[in-house]
Structures are given as structure tokens and as C-alpha cells.
């Protein structure tokens, strides 16, 4: 009974988070004055020329996986890939904007239960003008070739946030997997030492003795990996590190099986993308996206 009560309390907490986030976004939209308003709307000039070249290849006739892999840095057999994403100039301006928001008196939600420092980008109003076009126009052609069995061609929602690590705040991140089919993790800066990411097994295929690999962060470059890949972050030794995390979801995949509780989803109404599940109504397209109450 004690466990049941804990689960019920967690379900209620998650339901309340949705409404609290909507309230914060309304206040921020009305009261916050951005320092760099230009970074809120995605522009091609923010993207590394090499990244744009990769996207051009992926959208060209006859593009295939082997051709794409020539543009990417691969790590072991875990299907983890590094690629340039943003320009250095954009990363600097974006981090400066995030620091300006952090120093303001605006209400702030935190990314998740594991990261205590960072920014939920939907609360800053960045979903529609920045993140959705990034996912749909630029990332989806790449993930369609890299992760077809995970819905890479139909990633139709996301959760995006920035996490911050520093010596007197969060130092590291313990092993976990993401509530996502595919994750993009981009190092934005600033200056730091250590803090490598490490990757273990895919959660559906654990081995008796997991084999871990370490991957260094490179500023303005991102890592694409399967959301179910066990991973974590080692402690930083100095400085401050900011990372953009985009959890990309495919409702076609997760409507069949919740990736977190490994069951057929039991849905409750949610604002916006929710957790990326969809529930088709009898004769109309749903106006909201739902989330799994147990996820």
C-alpha cells in the first residue's frame, strides 16, 4: 500500500507539473525581456555549414545510410554519432541569453528530476519558432536514415531543455535512459574540463557485464543517440558546461508501447506535446497530445 501511495503521489505531481509550466510560460511571455531576441527564431546562419551539407545530402535523391556515415563520426557499435550542429557565434549568444534568463526574477521550471540547473525551452517560447523547424526540417532527414526502426522518419514531437553543470551546482549525471526515441545532445560551452559522457547498453539488450565507452564534448557539435541507450555524465573538474538536449519522439512508436513503463500507454490529457503520445478521437484529430500517466 505504501508503494501504491507513492505511485499515486508521483502521478499527481506530474499532472500538476503540466499546469505549472503553462503558468510559468504565460508570465515569462508577458514579463521577460530577452537580451538576444534573435536567437529565439531559427535561422540557417545559426547552423554550421557542415551541418547544412549533411542535411542537403540526406534530402537528395538516392541518399542512404552508408553515404550519410561518411559525414559523421561514429562510436563503437552503439549507433552513437557526432556531427557539427551550430556555429560558435550562435552558441555564445545562446548561452549569454540563457544566463540572462537565469539571472532574472522570472519563474523557472527545471529540466527533469535529475537536473537541478537548466532551462525548459518551451517555457521561453522557443518550441514553434526554433525547435520544431530544427526537428522537422533539419534533424528528421538525418534520423530517418540513422534510426528507421525507432520512427526516425516520423519524429513528430519533442521535449527540449538546456542543462548546466558547474562546480557548486550539478557536477555530473548518473546512469539513465531518456524518455525519447532519439536524443540530440549539443555542447554549447562555456569553458570546462572533464565531464565526458559515457554510454553503456541499449536498455532492451542489457549484457551481464556492460561495456561502457566515453565520448568527449566538443563545443558546437552534437551527439545523436537512441533514447534507450544507457548513458550518464562524468563530473566536470573545472569551469561551467551548458548542453542543449532535445528528446525527439515518434507517436507511431510510443503509442504501441510506453518506453518508460514498457506497457501499453494509459493516457491522460496534456497541454502541448505532453510526452509525445497521441490519442485519436472517433471522428477528429485530437487537439492536444497526451502523456502516459505511468511513464
C-alpha positions in Angstrom: 0.0 0.0 0.0 2.9 2.3 0.7 4.3 1.8 -2.8 0.9 2.4 -4.3 0.5 5.7 -2.4 4.0 6.8 -3.7 3.0 6.0 -7.2 -0.3 7.9 -6.9 1.6 10.9 -5.4 4.0 10.8 -8.3 1.2 10.7 -10.9 -0.5 13.7 -9.3 2.9 15.6 -9.2 3.4 15.0 -12.9 -0.1 16.1 -13.7 0.4 19.3 -11.7 3.7 20.0 -13.5 1.9 20.5 -16.8 -0.3 23.3 -15.4 2.6 24.9 -13.5 4.6 25.0 -16.7 1.7 26.7 -18.6 1.5 29.3 -15.9 5.3 30.0 -16.0 5.3 30.3 -19.7 2.5 32.9 -19.6 4.4 35.0 -17.0 7.7 34.8 -19.0 6.0 35.7 -22.3 4.4 38.8 -20.7 7.2 40.0 -18.4 10.6 38.8 -19.6 12.8 40.9 -21.9 15.3 38.9 -23.9 18.8 40.1 -24.2 19.3 38.4 -27.6 15.8 38.2 -29.1 17.2 37.0 -32.4 18.2 33.6 -31.0 14.5 32.6 -30.5 13.8 32.1 -34.2 15.9 29.5 -36.1 18.0 30.9 -38.9 20.2 29.0 -41.3 23.1 31.3 -40.2 22.9 29.7 -36.8 23.8 26.3 -38.3 27.2 25.1 -39.1 27.9 24.9 -42.9 28.9 21.2 -42.5 25.5 20.5 -40.8 23.7 22.1 -43.7 25.7 20.0 -46.1 24.7 16.8 -44.2 21.0 17.8 -44.4 21.4 18.5 -48.2 22.8 15.1 -48.7 20.0 13.4 -46.6 17.3 15.2 -48.7 18.9 14.4 -52.0 17.7 11.6 -54.3 19.4 8.3 -53.5 20.6 9.3 -50.1 21.4 6.2 -48.0 22.9 5.2 -44.6 26.3 4.4 -45.9 26.6 7.7 -47.6 25.5 9.6 -44.5 28.0 7.8 -42.3 30.8 9.3 -44.4 29.8 12.7 -42.9 29.5 11.5 -39.3 31.9 10.4 -36.5 30.8 7.0 -35.2 31.5 5.5 -31.8 31.8 1.7 -31.4 28.7 -0.3 -32.5 26.3 1.6 -30.2 25.0 3.8 -33.0 26.2 7.0 -31.4 27.2 9.7 -33.9 28.8 13.1 -33.6 28.2 15.9 -36.0 28.6 19.7 -36.2 25.3 21.5 -35.5 25.7 25.2 -34.6 28.2 27.9 -35.2 30.4 29.1 -32.4 28.8 32.6 -32.6 25.3 31.2 -32.1 26.4 29.1 -29.1 28.0 32.1 -27.4 24.9 34.3 -28.0 22.5 31.5 -26.9 24.4 30.8 -23.6 24.5 34.6 -22.9 20.7 34.7 -23.4 20.2 31.7 -21.1 22.4 33.3 -18.4 20.4 36.5 -18.7 17.2 34.5 -18.1 18.8 32.6 -15.2 19.7 35.9 -13.5 16.2 37.3 -14.0 13.4 37.1 -11.4 11.2 35.0 -13.8 9.7 31.7 -12.5 11.8 28.8 -13.7 11.0 25.1 -14.2 13.8 22.6 -14.1 14.5 20.1 -16.9 13.8 16.9 -15.1 14.2 15.1 -11.7 17.9 14.5 -12.3 19.0 18.0 -13.5 18.5 20.8 -11.0 20.0 23.6 -13.1 18.9 24.5 -16.6 16.1 25.9 -18.6 12.9 24.4 -20.2 13.0 25.9 -23.7 9.2 25.6 -24.2 8.7 28.0 -21.3 10.9 30.5 -23.1 8.6 30.2 -26.1 11.2 28.5 -28.3 9.2 25.5 -29.5 7.4 26.8 -32.5 9.9 29.3 -33.9 13.1 27.4 -33.2 12.9 23.7 -32.1 10.0 22.5 -34.3 11.7 23.6 -37.5 15.0 22.3 -36.2 13.4 18.9 -35.7 11.3 18.8 -38.8 13.4 20.4 -41.5 17.0 19.6 -40.3 17.1 16.6 -37.9 14.4 14.4 -39.2 16.1 13.8 -42.6 19.2 12.6 -40.7 17.3 10.4 -38.1 15.2 8.8 -40.9 18.4 7.2 -42.2 20.1 6.5 -38.9 17.1 5.2 -36.8 14.3 4.0 -39.1 13.1 1.3 -36.7 12.7 4.0 -34.0 10.4 6.2 -36.1 13.3 8.3 -37.2 11.3 9.4 -40.3 8.3 10.4 -38.2 9.6 12.1 -35.1 6.6 14.3 -34.5 7.2 15.9 -31.1 10.0 16.8 -28.7 11.0 18.0 -25.3 13.9 20.4 -25.3 15.9 21.9 -22.5 19.3 23.1 -21.6 21.3 21.6 -18.7 24.0 23.4 -16.8 26.9 21.8 -14.8 29.3 23.7 -12.6 31.5 23.1 -9.5 29.0 24.4 -7.0 25.8 23.1 -8.7 25.3 19.8 -10.6 28.6 18.2 -11.3 27.6 15.0 -13.1 24.6 12.8 -14.1 24.1 9.2 -13.1 23.2 6.4 -15.5 19.8 6.7 -17.1 18.0 6.4 -20.4 15.8 9.1 -22.0 12.1 9.4 -22.5 12.7 9.7 -26.2 13.2 7.6 -29.3 16.2 9.7 -30.4 18.2 12.2 -28.4 20.3 15.1 -29.7 22.9 16.5 -27.2 24.8 19.6 -28.2 27.6 21.1 -26.2 27.1 24.9 -26.1 30.1 25.8 -23.9 31.4 27.5 -21.9 34.9 26.6 -20.8 35.2 23.4 -18.8 37.4 20.3 -18.2 36.5 16.7 -17.9 32.8 15.8 -17.8 32.8 13.3 -20.6 29.6 11.4 -21.5 29.6 7.6 -21.1 27.4 5.1 -22.8 26.5 1.5 -21.9 24.0 -0.9 -23.3 20.7 -0.3 -25.1 18.0 -0.8 -22.5 16.4 -3.7 -24.4 19.6 -5.7 -24.7 21.5 -5.5 -21.4 24.6 -7.6 -21.1 25.8 -9.3 -17.9 28.9 -7.1 -17.9 28.1 -3.8 -19.6 30.7 -2.3 -21.9 31.0 1.5 -21.5 32.6 3.9 -23.8 33.5 7.6 -23.1 32.8 10.4 -25.5 34.3 13.9 -25.1 32.2 17.0 -25.6 33.2 19.4 -28.4 31.7 22.8 -28.4 29.0 23.5 -31.1 29.0 19.8 -32.0 26.2 17.4 -31.1 25.7 13.7 -30.4 22.8 11.7 -31.8 21.9 8.5 -30.0 19.0 6.3 -29.3 17.0 7.4 -26.3 17.1 4.0 -24.8 20.9 3.9 -24.7 22.1 3.8 -21.1 24.3 6.9 -20.5 25.5 9.5 -18.0 27.9 12.3 -17.5 31.1 12.2 -15.5 31.9 15.0 -13.1 33.4 18.2 -14.5 36.7 19.2 -13.0 36.5 23.0 -13.6 34.5 25.6 -15.3 30.9 25.5 -16.5 29.2 23.4 -19.1 25.9 24.1 -20.9 24.3 21.5 -23.1 21.2 21.6 -25.3 19.2 18.4 -25.0 16.4 17.5 -27.5 14.3 14.4 -26.7 12.6 13.5 -30.0 9.6 11.3 -30.0 7.6 9.3 -32.5 3.9 8.8 -31.6 3.7 5.9 -34.1 6.3 4.0 -31.9 5.3 5.1 -28.4 1.6 4.7 -28.9 2.3 1.0 -29.1 4.4 0.7 -26.0 5.5 3.4 -23.5 9.3 3.5 -23.5 9.4 4.2 -19.8 7.0 1.8 -18.2 7.1 -0.7 -21.1 3.3 -1.1 -21.2 0.5 -0.1 -23.5 0.1 3.6 -22.7 -2.7 4.7 -20.3 -3.2 8.3 -21.3 -4.4 11.4 -19.6 -5.0 14.8 -21.4 -2.0 17.1 -21.5 -1.1 20.6 -22.9 1.2 20.9 -25.9 3.3 17.8 -26.8 2.9 16.1 -23.4 5.2 13.1 -23.6 4.7 12.6 -27.3 1.8 10.1 -27.2 -1.4 10.7 -29.3 -4.9 9.5 -28.8 -7.1 9.6 -31.9 -10.7 10.6 -31.3 -13.6 8.9 -33.1 -14.1 11.4 -35.9 -11.5 14.1 -35.4 -7.8 14.8 -34.9 -7.0 15.4 -31.2 -6.4 19.0 -30.2 -3.8 18.0 -27.5 -1.1 15.5 -27.2 -1.3 13.2 -24.2 1.2 11.7 -21.8 1.5 8.3 -20.2 0.4 8.6 -16.5 2.8 5.8 -15.5 5.8 6.9 -17.7 
